Amino acid sequence: MANWLITGVSGGLGKALAEAALARGDKVAGTVRKAADLAAFEAVAPGRARGFLLDVSDEAAVRAAVDTAETELGGLDFLVNNAGYGLIGAVEEASLSEIRAQFEVNVFGPIAAIQAVLPYFRKRRAGHIINVTSVSGIAAWAGTGIYTGSKFALEGVTQTLAQEVAAFGIKVTNVEPGGMRTDYAGRSLTTTQASIAEYDDTPGHAAKIILGGHAGHESGDPAKCAQAILRIAGAENPPLQLLLGADALFYATQHLARFQAEVGKWAPVTLSTSYGEPEVHP
């Protein structure tokens, strides 16, 4: 039996993962934003499901929840940073307040939870941090630049974190789903208040149409994605990055192939910037 803290368990992947962990007998602390969702979550497995009513952008509340969950559950084994939302619109259309709000939830909230749980994990020389980022944290998609930027940021921070905490026996995995049949395109998606007409019929506004049209028809099954996360949770050598879904695999490999080809094409320019003869590193 393992102990989890999962943010955002009222719907989508967070709910599916919490229910899957509870179904196998684990204890789960989960964060929600509405009192009704808290009651519904705790009713799934009375005594083993512990809800916390908070906004993940509230650093003090996040840290308090981690401390309480650590004590009440008898030590956390897994932290899953799942809570988040999307902002669509061209980069030019996003206000700085919208950008800050996106990063507060998608980046600073997870970092606060990570920093709060690390002293416990370091003391036990164990623990697994699992961040739900997105394939958008690898491959950029026009019309989602601010959301994509937040996922790139979380990827960069936690890939570095993995190097820093490996010496303490702590594992880190970034889970990168493609489209899933969740409420992401509904309540978890916002649109920039500003809209510039010149972006109509260009990639800058295509995401609005695509996400709206695909809502409810995404290929990813959140229940199966939850089972995939259970498979890697606590593994001796879990992946640093785990793509979920055929679309995630397609967009990530397409991006990496394009990047590799461009690196090779411009390698002479890259190497021309060295003093003397360029060093070749293995």
Short mmCIF file of the C-alpha atoms (twelve columns), coordinates in Angstrom:
data_MODEL
# 
_entry.id   MODEL 
# 
loop_
_atom_site.group_PDB 
_atom_site.id 
_atom_site.type_symbol 
_atom_site.label_atom_id 
_atom_site.label_alt_id 
_atom_site.label_comp_id 
_atom_site.label_asym_id 
_atom_site.label_seq_id 
_atom_site.Cartn_x 
_atom_site.Cartn_y 
_atom_site.Cartn_z 
_atom_site.pdbx_PDB_model_num 
ATOM 1   C CA . MET A 1   0.000   0.000  0.000   1 
ATOM 2   C CA . ALA A 2   1.330   3.425  -0.979  1 
ATOM 3   C CA . ASN A 3   0.489   7.003  -0.011  1 
ATOM 4   C CA . TRP A 4   -0.189  9.658  -2.638  1 
ATOM 5   C CA . LEU A 5   -0.734  13.387 -2.843  1 
ATOM 6   C CA . ILE A 6   -2.381  14.279 -6.148  1 
ATOM 7   C CA . THR A 7   -3.365  17.813 -7.075  1 
ATOM 8   C CA . GLY A 8   -6.556  18.358 -9.044  1 
ATOM 9   C CA . VAL A 9   -8.594  15.204 -8.346  1 
ATOM 10  C CA . SER A 10  -12.049 16.554 -9.143  1 
ATOM 11  C CA . GLY A 11  -11.910 15.520 -12.781 1 
ATOM 12  C CA . GLY A 12  -9.843  14.305 -15.692 1 
ATOM 13  C CA . LEU A 13  -6.584  12.440 -15.263 1 
ATOM 14  C CA . GLY A 14  -6.232  13.459 -11.604 1 
ATOM 15  C CA . LYS A 15  -9.575  11.886 -10.741 1 
ATOM 16  C CA . ALA A 16  -8.819  8.762  -12.778 1 
ATOM 17  C CA . LEU A 17  -5.433  8.326  -11.127 1 
ATOM 18  C CA . ALA A 18  -6.786  8.890  -7.624  1 
ATOM 19  C CA . GLU A 19  -9.568  6.358  -8.170  1 
ATOM 20  C CA . ALA A 20  -7.142  3.801  -9.615  1 
ATOM 21  C CA . ALA A 21  -4.771  4.166  -6.656  1 
ATOM 22  C CA . LEU A 22  -7.642  3.925  -4.173  1 
ATOM 23  C CA . ALA A 23  -9.020  0.857  -5.989  1 
ATOM 24  C CA . ARG A 24  -5.808  -1.035 -5.320  1 
ATOM 25  C CA . GLY A 25  -5.891  -0.142 -1.627  1 
ATOM 26  C CA . ASP A 26  -3.624  2.916  -1.507  1 
ATOM 27  C CA . LYS A 27  -4.255  6.099  0.471   1 
ATOM 28  C CA . VAL A 28  -4.701  9.301  -1.512  1 
ATOM 29  C CA . ALA A 29  -4.688  12.936 -0.459  1 
ATOM 30  C CA . GLY A 30  -6.160  15.059 -3.218  1 
ATOM 31  C CA . THR A 31  -6.688  18.753 -3.812  1 
ATOM 32  C CA . VAL A 32  -9.919  20.242 -5.144  1 
ATOM 33  C CA . ARG A 33  -11.305 23.760 -5.517  1 
ATOM 34  C CA . LYS A 34  -14.952 23.195 -4.561  1 
ATOM 35  C CA . ALA A 35  -16.497 21.873 -1.346  1 
ATOM 36  C CA . ALA A 36  -18.820 19.573 -3.289  1 
ATOM 37  C CA . ASP A 37  -15.855 18.025 -5.072  1 
ATOM 38  C CA . LEU A 38  -14.096 17.479 -1.745  1 
ATOM 39  C CA . ALA A 39  -17.069 15.574 -0.338  1 
ATOM 40  C CA . ALA A 40  -17.393 13.498 -3.515  1 
ATOM 41  C CA . PHE A 41  -13.704 12.606 -3.473  1 
ATOM 42  C CA . GLU A 42  -13.641 11.540 0.168   1 
ATOM 43  C CA . ALA A 43  -16.769 9.426  -0.392  1 
ATOM 44  C CA . VAL A 44  -14.896 7.280  -2.930  1 
ATOM 45  C CA . ALA A 45  -12.923 5.560  -0.170  1 
ATOM 46  C CA . PRO A 46  -13.809 6.817  3.327   1 
ATOM 47  C CA . GLY A 47  -10.771 6.765  5.567   1 
ATOM 48  C CA . ARG A 48  -8.339  6.429  2.670   1 
ATOM 49  C CA . ALA A 49  -9.296  9.470  0.563   1 
ATOM 50  C CA . ARG A 50  -8.349  12.761 2.216   1 
ATOM 51  C CA . GLY A 51  -9.405  15.939 0.457   1 
ATOM 52  C CA . PHE A 52  -7.898  19.417 0.650   1 
ATOM 53  C CA . LEU A 53  -9.849  22.456 -0.488  1 
ATOM 54  C CA . LEU A 54  -7.348  24.885 -2.010  1 
ATOM 55  C CA . ASP A 55  -6.069  26.725 -5.043  1 
ATOM 56  C CA . VAL A 56  -2.629  25.445 -6.084  1 
ATOM 57  C CA . SER A 57  -1.533  29.036 -6.738  1 
ATOM 58  C CA . ASP A 58  -1.772  29.601 -2.945  1 
ATOM 59  C CA . GLU A 59  1.744   28.685 -1.834  1 
ATOM 60  C CA . ALA A 60  0.978   28.636 1.893   1 
ATOM 61  C CA . ALA A 61  -2.060  26.399 1.370   1 
ATOM 62  C CA . VAL A 62  -0.069  23.997 -0.800  1 
ATOM 63  C CA . ARG A 63  2.712   23.704 1.749   1 
ATOM 64  C CA . ALA A 64  0.212   23.197 4.590   1 
ATOM 65  C CA . ALA A 65  -1.543  20.452 2.602   1 
ATOM 66  C CA . VAL A 66  1.737   18.647 2.002   1 
ATOM 67  C CA . ASP A 67  2.633   18.792 5.698   1 
ATOM 68  C CA . THR A 68  -0.807  17.594 6.780   1 
ATOM 69  C CA . ALA A 69  -0.931  14.786 4.216   1 
ATOM 70  C CA . GLU A 70  2.538   13.662 5.226   1 
ATOM 71  C CA . THR A 71  1.436   13.403 8.862   1 
ATOM 72  C CA . GLU A 72  -2.051  11.985 8.417   1 
ATOM 73  C CA . LEU A 73  -1.195  9.395  5.784   1 
ATOM 74  C CA . GLY A 74  1.947   8.258  7.553   1 
ATOM 75  C CA . GLY A 75  4.497   9.472  5.018   1 
ATOM 76  C CA . LEU A 76  4.043   10.257 1.337   1 
ATOM 77  C CA . ASP A 77  5.447   7.984  -1.347  1 
ATOM 78  C CA . PHE A 78  4.263   9.899  -4.397  1 
ATOM 79  C CA . LEU A 79  3.600   13.526 -5.243  1 
ATOM 80  C CA . VAL A 80  1.654   14.022 -8.468  1 
ATOM 81  C CA . ASN A 81  1.422   17.581 -9.759  1 
ATOM 82  C CA . ASN A 82  -1.618  17.256 -11.987 1 
ATOM 83  C CA . ALA A 83  -3.656  20.434 -11.444 1 
ATOM 84  C CA . GLY A 84  -3.437  22.944 -14.250 1 
ATOM 85  C CA . TYR A 85  -5.323  24.651 -17.042 1 
ATOM 86  C CA . GLY A 86  -4.791  25.828 -20.593 1 
ATOM 87  C CA . LEU A 87  -4.735  29.305 -22.087 1 
ATOM 88  C CA . ILE A 88  -5.260  29.577 -25.821 1 
ATOM 89  C CA . GLY A 89  -4.620  32.541 -28.037 1 
ATOM 90  C CA . ALA A 90  -1.700  33.954 -29.977 1 
ATOM 91  C CA . VAL A 91  1.229   35.122 -27.864 1 
ATOM 92  C CA . GLU A 92  0.576   38.718 -28.902 1 
ATOM 93  C CA . GLU A 93  -2.983  38.469 -27.574 1 
ATOM 94  C CA . ALA A 94  -2.075  37.328 -24.045 1 
ATOM 95  C CA . SER A 95  -1.953  39.990 -21.363 1 
ATOM 96  C CA . LEU A 96  0.788   39.873 -18.750 1 
ATOM 97  C CA . SER A 97  -1.841  39.220 -16.067 1 
ATOM 98  C CA . GLU A 98  -3.116  36.203 -18.021 1 
ATOM 99  C CA . ILE A 99  0.443   34.973 -18.466 1 
ATOM 100 C CA . ARG A 100 1.258   35.367 -14.773 1 
ATOM 101 C CA . ALA A 101 -1.927  33.528 -13.783 1 
ATOM 102 C CA . GLN A 102 -1.036  30.655 -16.127 1 
ATOM 103 C CA . PHE A 103 2.439   30.299 -14.656 1 
ATOM 104 C CA . GLU A 104 1.165   30.598 -11.073 1 
ATOM 105 C CA . VAL A 105 -0.938  27.460 -11.520 1 
ATOM 106 C CA . ASN A 106 1.098   25.457 -14.033 1 
ATOM 107 C CA . VAL A 107 4.607   26.212 -12.766 1 
ATOM 108 C CA . PHE A 108 4.818   27.919 -9.381  1 
ATOM 109 C CA . GLY A 109 2.150   25.719 -7.768  1 
ATOM 110 C CA . PRO A 110 3.962   22.484 -8.667  1 
ATOM 111 C CA . ILE A 111 7.297   23.923 -7.551  1 
ATOM 112 C CA . ALA A 112 5.813   24.879 -4.178  1 
ATOM 113 C CA . ALA A 113 4.521   21.327 -3.713  1 
ATOM 114 C CA . ILE A 114 7.863   19.867 -4.750  1 
ATOM 115 C CA . GLN A 115 9.797   22.082 -2.359  1 
ATOM 116 C CA . ALA A 116 7.407   21.189 0.465   1 
ATOM 117 C CA . VAL A 117 7.687   17.433 -0.020  1 
ATOM 118 C CA . LEU A 118 11.439  17.218 -0.662  1 
ATOM 119 C CA . PRO A 119 12.577  17.472 2.993   1 
ATOM 120 C CA . TYR A 120 10.439  14.411 3.787   1 
ATOM 121 C CA . PHE A 121 11.659  12.504 0.746   1 
ATOM 122 C CA . ARG A 122 15.300  13.376 1.447   1 
ATOM 123 C CA . LYS A 123 14.970  12.226 5.054   1 
ATOM 124 C CA . ARG A 124 13.639  8.850  3.929   1 
ATOM 125 C CA . ARG A 125 15.956  8.654  0.912   1 
ATOM 126 C CA . ALA A 126 12.909  7.685  -1.144  1 
ATOM 127 C CA . GLY A 127 9.956   9.147  -2.993  1 
ATOM 128 C CA . HIS A 128 8.729   9.735  -6.527  1 
ATOM 129 C CA . ILE A 129 7.676   13.098 -7.962  1 
ATOM 130 C CA . ILE A 130 5.400   12.804 -10.987 1 
ATOM 131 C CA . ASN A 131 4.522   15.930 -12.935 1 
ATOM 132 C CA . VAL A 132 1.752   15.931 -15.517 1 
ATOM 133 C CA . THR A 133 3.123   18.256 -18.171 1 
ATOM 134 C CA . SER A 134 2.070   17.709 -21.789 1 
ATOM 135 C CA . VAL A 135 3.475   16.817 -25.179 1 
ATOM 136 C CA . SER A 136 3.208   20.606 -25.548 1 
ATOM 137 C CA . GLY A 137 6.163   20.706 -23.144 1 
ATOM 138 C CA . ILE A 138 8.234   19.162 -25.936 1 
ATOM 139 C CA . ALA A 139 6.631   20.302 -29.182 1 
ATOM 140 C CA . ALA A 140 5.253   23.831 -29.531 1 
ATOM 141 C CA . TRP A 141 1.798   24.381 -31.010 1 
ATOM 142 C CA . ALA A 142 0.742   27.739 -32.465 1 
ATOM 143 C CA . GLY A 143 -2.079  29.361 -30.555 1 
ATOM 144 C CA . THR A 144 -1.056  27.840 -27.224 1 
ATOM 145 C CA . GLY A 145 2.215   29.663 -26.685 1 
ATOM 146 C CA . ILE A 146 1.710   30.695 -23.060 1 
ATOM 147 C CA . TYR A 147 0.398   27.269 -22.029 1 
ATOM 148 C CA . THR A 148 3.233   25.641 -23.964 1 
ATOM 149 C CA . GLY A 149 5.711   27.971 -22.267 1 
ATOM 150 C CA . SER A 150 4.441   26.953 -18.842 1 
ATOM 151 C CA . LYS A 151 4.866   23.280 -19.702 1 
ATOM 152 C CA . PHE A 152 8.349   23.879 -21.140 1 
ATOM 153 C CA . ALA A 153 9.224   25.661 -17.888 1 
ATOM 154 C CA . LEU A 154 7.984   22.819 -15.688 1 
ATOM 155 C CA . GLU A 155 9.823   20.299 -17.854 1 
ATOM 156 C CA . GLY A 156 13.073  22.240 -17.581 1 
ATOM 157 C CA . VAL A 157 12.848  22.771 -13.836 1 
ATOM 158 C CA . THR A 158 12.012  19.183 -13.017 1 
ATOM 159 C CA . GLN A 159 14.410  17.555 -15.467 1 
ATOM 160 C CA . THR A 160 17.107  19.512 -13.654 1 
ATOM 161 C CA . LEU A 161 15.570  18.530 -10.321 1 
ATOM 162 C CA . ALA A 162 15.922  14.872 -11.271 1 
ATOM 163 C CA . GLN A 163 19.694  15.338 -11.531 1 
ATOM 164 C CA . GLU A 164 19.832  17.113 -8.175  1 
ATOM 165 C CA . VAL A 165 17.826  14.616 -6.113  1 
ATOM 166 C CA . ALA A 166 18.997  11.311 -7.607  1 
ATOM 167 C CA . ALA A 167 21.705  11.159 -4.925  1 
ATOM 168 C CA . PHE A 168 18.924  10.968 -2.305  1 
ATOM 169 C CA . GLY A 169 17.125  8.063  -3.953  1 
ATOM 170 C CA . ILE A 170 14.303  10.328 -5.172  1 
ATOM 171 C CA . LYS A 171 12.789  9.671  -8.603  1 
ATOM 172 C CA . VAL A 172 11.276  12.261 -10.952 1 
ATOM 173 C CA . THR A 173 9.038   11.626 -13.958 1 
ATOM 174 C CA . ASN A 174 7.390   14.089 -16.325 1 
ATOM 175 C CA . VAL A 175 4.258   12.562 -17.827 1 
ATOM 176 C CA . GLU A 176 3.486   14.044 -21.253 1 
ATOM 177 C CA . PRO A 177 -0.013  13.185 -22.463 1 
ATOM 178 C CA . GLY A 178 -1.534  14.024 -25.788 1 
ATOM 179 C CA . GLY A 179 -5.244  14.690 -26.058 1 
ATOM 180 C CA . MET A 180 -7.437  12.905 -23.510 1 
ATOM 181 C CA . ARG A 181 -11.212 12.728 -23.100 1 
ATOM 182 C CA . THR A 182 -11.274 14.918 -20.028 1 
ATOM 183 C CA . ASP A 183 -12.781 18.328 -19.363 1 
ATOM 184 C CA . TYR A 184 -9.566  20.034 -20.501 1 
ATOM 185 C CA . ALA A 185 -11.336 21.651 -23.452 1 
ATOM 186 C CA . GLY A 186 -14.183 22.707 -21.149 1 
ATOM 187 C CA . ARG A 187 -13.655 24.106 -17.680 1 
ATOM 188 C CA . SER A 188 -9.864  23.616 -17.819 1 
ATOM 189 C CA . LEU A 189 -9.407  25.822 -20.870 1 
ATOM 190 C CA . THR A 190 -9.515  29.606 -21.093 1 
ATOM 191 C CA . THR A 191 -9.116  31.993 -23.994 1 
ATOM 192 C CA . THR A 192 -7.244  35.272 -24.055 1 
ATOM 193 C CA . GLN A 193 -9.538  38.249 -23.582 1 
ATOM 194 C CA . ALA A 194 -7.928  40.045 -26.494 1 
ATOM 195 C CA . SER A 195 -8.469  38.769 -30.032 1 
ATOM 196 C CA . ILE A 196 -6.642  40.211 -33.028 1 
ATOM 197 C CA . ALA A 197 -8.566  39.716 -36.269 1 
ATOM 198 C CA . GLU A 198 -5.411  39.459 -38.378 1 
ATOM 199 C CA . TYR A 199 -4.722  36.067 -36.760 1 
ATOM 200 C CA . ASP A 200 -8.008  34.660 -38.075 1 
ATOM 201 C CA . ASP A 201 -7.382  31.915 -40.646 1 
ATOM 202 C CA . THR A 202 -3.758  31.609 -39.484 1 
ATOM 203 C CA . PRO A 203 -2.104  29.067 -37.154 1 
ATOM 204 C CA . GLY A 204 -2.386  31.622 -34.330 1 
ATOM 205 C CA . HIS A 205 -6.138  30.974 -34.066 1 
ATOM 206 C CA . ALA A 206 -6.254  27.380 -35.320 1 
ATOM 207 C CA . ALA A 207 -5.931  25.928 -31.815 1 
ATOM 208 C CA . LYS A 208 -9.255  27.476 -30.788 1 
ATOM 209 C CA . ILE A 209 -11.036 25.688 -33.621 1 
ATOM 210 C CA . ILE A 210 -9.200  22.390 -33.253 1 
ATOM 211 C CA . LEU A 211 -9.621  22.090 -29.490 1 
ATOM 212 C CA . GLY A 212 -13.280 23.040 -29.660 1 
ATOM 213 C CA . GLY A 213 -13.992 20.623 -32.486 1 
ATOM 214 C CA . HIS A 214 -12.136 17.705 -30.895 1 
ATOM 215 C CA . ALA A 215 -13.650 18.096 -27.423 1 
ATOM 216 C CA . GLY A 216 -15.105 14.756 -26.386 1 
ATOM 217 C CA . HIS A 217 -13.427 12.942 -29.273 1 
ATOM 218 C CA . GLU A 218 -9.813  12.878 -28.100 1 
ATOM 219 C CA . SER A 219 -8.029  9.552  -28.511 1 
ATOM 220 C CA . GLY A 220 -6.566  9.339  -25.001 1 
ATOM 221 C CA . ASP A 221 -8.412  7.354  -22.307 1 
ATOM 222 C CA . PRO A 222 -7.750  8.913  -18.858 1 
ATOM 223 C CA . ALA A 223 -8.386  5.564  -17.119 1 
ATOM 224 C CA . LYS A 224 -5.727  3.878  -19.251 1 
ATOM 225 C CA . CYS A 225 -3.375  6.813  -18.731 1 
ATOM 226 C CA . ALA A 226 -3.878  6.391  -14.973 1 
ATOM 227 C CA . GLN A 227 -2.940  2.717  -15.227 1 
ATOM 228 C CA . ALA A 228 0.190   3.667  -17.184 1 
ATOM 229 C CA . ILE A 229 1.223   6.009  -14.363 1 
ATOM 230 C CA . LEU A 230 0.624   3.262  -11.793 1 
ATOM 231 C CA . ARG A 231 2.943   1.017  -13.814 1 
ATOM 232 C CA . ILE A 232 5.877   3.412  -13.533 1 
ATOM 233 C CA . ALA A 233 5.141   4.705  -10.028 1 
ATOM 234 C CA . GLY A 234 7.791   3.462  -7.661  1 
ATOM 235 C CA . ALA A 235 9.708   1.584  -10.362 1 
ATOM 236 C CA . GLU A 236 13.395  1.127  -9.666  1 
ATOM 237 C CA . ASN A 237 14.293  2.999  -12.846 1 
ATOM 238 C CA . PRO A 238 11.223  4.973  -13.958 1 
ATOM 239 C CA . PRO A 239 11.438  7.115  -17.091 1 
ATOM 240 C CA . LEU A 240 12.341  10.764 -16.749 1 
ATOM 241 C CA . GLN A 241 9.820   11.472 -19.500 1 
ATOM 242 C CA . LEU A 242 6.768   9.366  -20.353 1 
ATOM 243 C CA . LEU A 243 4.707   10.143 -23.432 1 
ATOM 244 C CA . LEU A 244 1.080   9.000  -23.299 1 
ATOM 245 C CA . GLY A 245 -0.901  8.521  -26.478 1 
ATOM 246 C CA . ALA A 246 -0.235  7.969  -30.167 1 
ATOM 247 C CA . ASP A 247 -0.619  11.684 -30.862 1 
ATOM 248 C CA . ALA A 248 1.935   12.543 -28.177 1 
ATOM 249 C CA . LEU A 249 4.389   10.068 -29.723 1 
ATOM 250 C CA . PHE A 250 3.798   11.500 -33.199 1 
ATOM 251 C CA . TYR A 251 4.252   15.170 -32.283 1 
ATOM 252 C CA . ALA A 252 7.271   14.534 -30.060 1 
ATOM 253 C CA . THR A 253 9.143   12.405 -32.601 1 
ATOM 254 C CA . GLN A 254 8.251   14.838 -35.394 1 
ATOM 255 C CA . HIS A 255 9.679   17.706 -33.352 1 
ATOM 256 C CA . LEU A 256 12.833  15.807 -32.420 1 
ATOM 257 C CA . ALA A 257 13.481  14.716 -36.019 1 
ATOM 258 C CA . ARG A 258 13.099  18.304 -37.252 1 
ATOM 259 C CA . PHE A 259 15.393  19.565 -34.487 1 
ATOM 260 C CA . GLN A 260 18.059  16.971 -35.216 1 
ATOM 261 C CA . ALA A 261 17.967  17.740 -38.940 1 
ATOM 262 C CA . GLU A 262 18.323  21.472 -38.304 1 
ATOM 263 C CA . VAL A 263 21.214  20.941 -35.881 1 
ATOM 264 C CA . GLY A 264 23.059  18.928 -38.529 1 
ATOM 265 C CA . LYS A 265 22.356  21.446 -41.286 1 
ATOM 266 C CA . TRP A 266 23.686  24.383 -39.289 1 
ATOM 267 C CA . ALA A 267 26.518  22.569 -37.489 1 
ATOM 268 C CA . PRO A 268 29.241  24.408 -39.472 1 
ATOM 269 C CA . VAL A 269 27.870  27.737 -38.237 1 
ATOM 270 C CA . THR A 270 27.596  26.380 -34.715 1 
ATOM 271 C CA . LEU A 271 31.220  25.226 -34.731 1 
ATOM 272 C CA . SER A 272 32.488  28.436 -36.355 1 
ATOM 273 C CA . THR A 273 32.125  30.345 -33.076 1 
ATOM 274 C CA . SER A 274 35.006  28.690 -31.208 1 
ATOM 275 C CA . TYR A 275 38.469  30.100 -30.574 1 
ATOM 276 C CA . GLY A 276 40.877  28.183 -32.796 1 
ATOM 277 C CA . GLU A 277 39.895  24.667 -33.750 1 
ATOM 278 C CA . PRO A 278 36.520  23.606 -32.320 1 
ATOM 279 C CA . GLU A 279 36.570  20.964 -29.618 1 
ATOM 280 C CA . VAL A 280 34.622  17.803 -30.339 1 
ATOM 281 C CA . HIS A 281 32.940  16.359 -27.268 1 
ATOM 282 C CA . PRO A 282 31.915  12.703 -27.062 1 
# 
